[in-house]
Amino acid sequence: MAVDPLALSNQRPKMSASVPVTTGQKIMLILLSLLIVAVAIRYPWPTAKAFVLFSTLFYLAFSFYKLLLLRLSVSSSSEINISEEQLAALIDYDMPVYSIMVPMYMEPESVRHLVQALDDLDYPKDKKDVQLLLEEDDEPTIKAVECMSLPAGFRVTLIPESFPRTKPKACNIGLAEAKGKYLVIYDAEDRPERDQLKKAVAAFRRVGDDVVCLQSKLNFYNPRHNLLTRWFTAEYSAWFDLSLPGLSSLNAVIPLGGTSNHFLTDRLQDMLGWDAHNVTEDCDLGVRICRDGYCSRILNTTTWEEACSSLKFWIRQRTRWLKGYIQTYFVHMRNPFALCRDLGFVNFLHFQMLIGGIVFSFLINPLFWFLALLWFTFRLEILTSLFPVPVFAMGALCLFAGNFAFVYTSAAGCYRRGYYDLVKYALLTPFYWIMMSYSGWRAFLQFFANPFYWEKTQHGLTEQS
């Protein structure tokens, strides 16, 4: 097929973040801002009380939503399990060609480990179609690959230097060259379980035609490197082992992870691949899959990654993720009525919670932390009028039930993953939330100042294990 890495923005521009905020959205934002400012000037205290009430209701709803997903994650329909007997029944000559794409940039230190991990996958070697997607100007990584003798089925696809410089643009070029019936994305530092491809094939043969994506679980091979990796591991364990399976049991819209997504290649090509302008292309694709009438499921297999152990690079990575969530929200909310019609009302609410709600919580958290600090430090009576008795009661419930929900989910994720020694670190996750809120505001400002900038995560900071 013809290679057009910008196919989505060229053919379905309303579904692309190539225009971050449309003219209509700008007008609505300006009018809404002017209205809020005018009302705040005329009725400052009632406006503040209304905002506090709205935020408190949101916190309550979001907390119980997290607990609901945790409860549903233990249901039999939450994820697809493939037994040893089902794997043993697969016959090598009957296996389809499987395309594996690995976008890389400035990662020469990862090449040897990556090639070894992919070559070790328990899948017929003559049925593996592996593309290393390398940028044309990435001389260190290209030289590292040239110094190796690549196994059969491995090839290099060079990505021309052009705007935007993003991972999804590279993936779209690789998608056009893919030869397999199925396709999976891995990152340079990924170490998938050896039988993951076979499990995906068995799972696709079990599910209905409406399932076009299987999301594998992600976790880390360096969870105990430092305090940051312990927190990061608790978050990933809660998200991939509890939240996403809970969503899957509801047939809800699933924000995909950036790696280990297994696709039906032809369906993905029909959907025009990824949005090259979205810096969290996986989240956006998960929403588009649902809007197009398909669905994603969670596959019970794990890909091991390197948890970012540097605060500097963690903030850059988290900023990019949250900026992509903002991009995704603005793209799909260009026409809320069409979004509700495509997703259905229940999935429309899931979208609001998962995409908009996560960003909104990170942005408003510092304000309520500041108000709490003022109250406990100075006991300002003026603050009590912001919290009438009903609002104060809900706020107290949020303080205990809400914080419990998030801490408990992190602890339960560690426990379910078998990281029993990390459960205690989940009690310290409120400090982790401070870093996430900082990244959230950084993402919010960057969305308007530099929406397509891809802040790359530095890998290779921890020894391979």
N, C-alpha and C positions, 0 to 999 in steps of 0.2 A: 504494500500500500504506500501511497505517497506520504512523504515525511512533512508534516506541518506541526511543529511543536506548539504553535499558538492556535491550534484548531478550535478550541473551545471559545477563545476570545474573538476569533474571526467569524465563526459560524453561529455561536450562541452567546453574543456579547452580554446579554442580560444575566447570564449565569457565570460571568467571569469577574474577577476583581481587578481587571485591567483599568477600569474606572472605579477607584475606591469608594467614592461617594457621588452619586448621580446628582444632577441639577435639582431634580425633584426632592431628593433627600436633603440637600443643602438648604433648600427653601423651607422645608418642614423643620429642620433643626434650628434654623434662624428664627422662624416664627415661634416655635416652642420655647426657645431660650428667651426671646423677648417677652413672651407671655409670663414665663416663670419669674423673670426679673421684675416685670411690672407688678405682678401680684405680690412678690416678696417686698417690694418697696412700699406698696399700699398696706399690706397685711403681713409684716415680717414674722411675728411670732406664730400666728396660725399656719403660715407657710412652713415654718420650721417644724411645727408639731405634726403637720400632715406628712412631711418627709420622714420624720422619725417613725410615725405610724406605719407608713408604707414599707420602710426598711425593716421594721420589726416583723411585720407580717411575712415579708420575703424571707427573712432569716428562719422563721418558724417553718414555713413551707419547705425551704431548702433542706433544713435539718431532718424533717420527717421523710423527705424524698430520699435522702441518703440512707436512712434506716430501712426504708421500703426496698431499695435496691439490694441492700445487704441481705434482707430476709429472702428475697426472690432468688438470690444467687445460689441458694442451696436446693432449688427445685430441680427436678429431673430434666426439664426443658431448657435449663440455663446455658448449657454448652454441649457440644458434640464430643462424645467419647468413642474412641476407636479401640477395640480390644485386641489383644495379641492374636487371637484366633482370626479376626478379620484381616489383620495385617498378613498373617501367614497364608491366607487364601488368595492374596494378590499374586498374579503370575507376571514375571518380568517381561516376557514378550508381548503381553497384553497391556502393558503400561503405556500411556500416551507420552509424547514429548512434553517436557516441562521446562518452560522458560524461567530463568533466574536473572534478575537485573540488579546490579549493584552500582548505584551512582557514587562516585568518589571524587574528592577534590582535596589536593594537598594532604594526602594520607599515605605516603610511601611506606611508613612504618607498619601499616596494617595489611599490606598486600600479601605477604607470605602466609600470615596466619589465616587471612580470609580465603585464599585459594585452597589451602589445606582443609579448612573447615567445609567448604563447598564440595571439594573432591571427595571428602569422607562421607557425604550424605548417602544414606542407604537407598540408592535409586539407580537403575540401570545407567551406566555411564554413557551409552550410546543414545540415551533418551534425555540427557541433560543438555539444555541450550543456555549456556551461561554468557551473559554480556557484562563486561566491566565497562561502565560508562565513564569515560575520562574526558575532562575538558582539554581542548587543544593546547591551551597555554599552561597546563599543569605538567611542566617538565619533570619535577621530582617523581611524581607517581608514575608517569609514562616510562621513565628510565627504570624505576623499580620493577615494573611489569616486564620490560624488555630484558631485564637481567634474569628472568625466570623462564623456565620451559613450561608453558601452560599445558595442563592436561587436555585430553581430547574433549571437544565440546565447548571449550572456553574460547572466547574471542573478545577483542577490544573494539568498542564503538566510540569514536571520537565525537565530542560535542562541540560544534562551532562556537566561537566566542561571539555572543550576541545578547541583546537585552531580551528578557531579564535573565540575570545570572542566578538561576534557582534550580533546585533539585527536581521539581516537577517538569521543567522544560527538558531536562536531560532524560527523565523517564519517558516522556512522550516520544522522543527520538528513538529510544530503545523499544518502546511499544510497537512502533511502526516496523521494526526489524525482528520482532519476536516470532519464533517458529512454533511455539508450543500451544497445545490446547489449553493448558493452564499456565499461569504466570504468577510469580511471587517477587516481592521487593525485599532486599536485605540491605542493611547499612554495612559500612566497611568493617566495623568492629563486631558484627553479629556472629554468634555461634549457635545456630539452630540445632535442636535435637536431631539426631541422625535419621530418625524415621519420619520427620515432619512432612516431607513431600508425599510419602506413601499414605500417611494419615489424611492428608488433604485430598488425595485422589479417592480414597475410600469414603471420605465424608461427602464429597461432591456427588458420588454415585448413590448416596443415601438420601440426600435432601431433594427438595423439589426444584423445578426449573426457575423459580423466582429467586433462589439464592445465588448471587453472583460473586459474593466475597466471603471468605472465611478468615477471620482475624485470629491469629495465634496470640498466645499470651506472651508478654515481655517481662523479663526480670534481669537482674544484674549478676555478673560473676565476681564483682568486687564490692559486695554489700557492706563489708566491715572495714573498708579502707580508712574512713574518718567519719566524723559525726554527720557531715553533709551527705555522704553516700548512704548512711544508715537511714536518714530521713527520706532520702530519695527512694530508697528501696521500700520503705513503709508506704510511701505514696503510690508507687507502681504496683505493689502487692494489693493494695486496696482497690486501685482502679481496674487492673486487668483480671484479678482473681475474684472480685466481688461486684464492683459497679457495672462493668461491661457484661458479665454473665447475667446480672439482674435485668439489664436492658434487653438482652437477647431473649430472656424468658417472656418478655412483654411484646416481642416483635417490634421494638421501638427503634427509632433512628439511632445509629451507633456512630459516634465520632471515631473514625479509625485511628489506629496508631500509625506512626510513620514508617513502620517496617513490618515484615512478616505478614503482609496482607496477601492472601491467595485469591486469584481472580480467574474467572472464565475469560480467556483472552479476547474472544470475538465480541463478547458483551461489553468489555471495557473499551474496545476500539469503537464500537457503536456509540458509546457514551462520550467519545472524543477524549478519553484519557483524563489527565489531571489538568487543573487550572494552573498554567505556568506562572501566573501572577500572584498566586496565593502562597504565602510562606508557611502555611499549615495545610498543605494540599490534601492531606489524608482526612482531616476533619471535614473539609468541604466535599470531598468525594463521598464520604459516608452519608452526607445529607442528600447529595444528588442521586445516589443509588436509591434512596428511599423515595425521593420525589419522582423518579422514573418508574416506580412501581415494583422495584426489586427489594431485596433485603440482604442483610449481612448477618452472619452467625459467628459465635465464638467457638474455636476449635481448641480442645484441651491438649495443647502441646506448647512448649516454651522455647522461645529464642532468648539466648543470654546476651546481654549487651554490657557495655562499660558504663557504669554510673559516673556522671561527671563529678570529679572530686575537687574541682577548683571553683570557688565561689564566683570568681570573675566570669568564667565560661558558663557556669550554671545560670547566672543572671542573663547572659546573652542568649542562651538557649531558651530559657523560660520567657524572655521578652519576645522572641520570635514566635514561640507557640501561641502566646496570648494575642499577639498582633494578628496572627492568622485567624484566631477565633473571632476577633473584631472584624476582620475582612469578611469572613464567612457570614457573620451575622448581618452585616450591611448588604452583602450580595443577596442573600435569600429573603431579607425583609424589604426589598425594593417594592414588592407587592405582597403585603401580608395576607391578603385574601387568596391570592393564587397559591401561596405557600400552604395555607390552611387547607385549601382544596386538594393540593397534591399529596400532602402528608396525612390528612385527616386531622380532626380536632385534637385527639389525644396525643398524636405524635407532634402536632404543632406545640402543645404544652411542653412535651419533652424537649423540643428544640429550644424553647425559651429558657428552660431550666439549665440545659446542658451547655448551650453555647452562650446565650446572653447572661444567664444567671451566674455562671462561674466568673466571668469578667466583672460583672457588676459587684459581686461580693468582694473581690480583691480590691476594687476601687473604693468602696465605701467603708471597708474595715478600718482603715486608719482614722477616719472621722470618729467612729464610735469608740475606738481605743482612746482617742484624745479626750472625748467627753467623759469616759470612765476615769481617766487619769485626773482630770479636773475635779471630778466629784470626790474621789477618794483622797485627793491632796488638799483641796480647799473647802470641800463641803459647800459649794456654791448653791444657795437656795434657788437662784434663778433657773438652775438646771432642772429642778423638780417639776416646774411647770411644763417642761418638754415631755414629761412622762406622767400623764394622768394615771390614775389607779389601774384601769384596764391595760394601758400600754406598758406600765411598769410591771404588771403581772406577766404579760407576754414577754417582756424583756428579761425578767428573771428566769422564765422558762427557757428562753434562748441561751441565757448564760450557763445554765446547768444542762438542759437537754441538748441544746445545740452544740455546745463544746463537747459534751459527752459523745454525741453522734459522730463527730469528725474524729475525735481521738479514738473512740472505740472501733470505728471502721479501719483506721490505720493499724491498730493493734490486732484486730481480727484478720486483716490481710496478712500481716507477718505470721500470725499463728497458723493460718491456713496454708501458707507457703512453706511452713516448717522452720521459719526463722524465729525460734522461740526466744533466743537471746536478744532479739531486736524489739520484742514487744515493749519492753520498758522505755525504749527511746520514742515510742509513739506518744508517751505522756508529755514529751517536750515539743511536740509538733506545733503548738502555738507560736514558738519562736520561728519555726519554718514558715508559718503563715506571714510573718513580717516580711521575709524575703520575697514571698510570692506577691504581696501587695506592692512592694517596691517595683518588682518586675512588671506588675500590672499597669502601674502609672507610667512606667517607662515605655511599655508597649502602646498605651493609649496616646501618648505624645508622639511617639515614632510613627504611629499609623497616619497621622496628619502631616508629619514632616518628611518622612521617608518610607512610604508604605511598602516598597518592593525590596528594601534592603534585607539581604539574607545574612543574619549573624550566625556564622558557622560555629559549631561545637568542636572544640579541640579534643581529639581522641588520643589514646596512647599515653595518658597520664598515669595509668596504673599498669603494673606488669600483668601480662596475660596469665590466666590461671584456668 
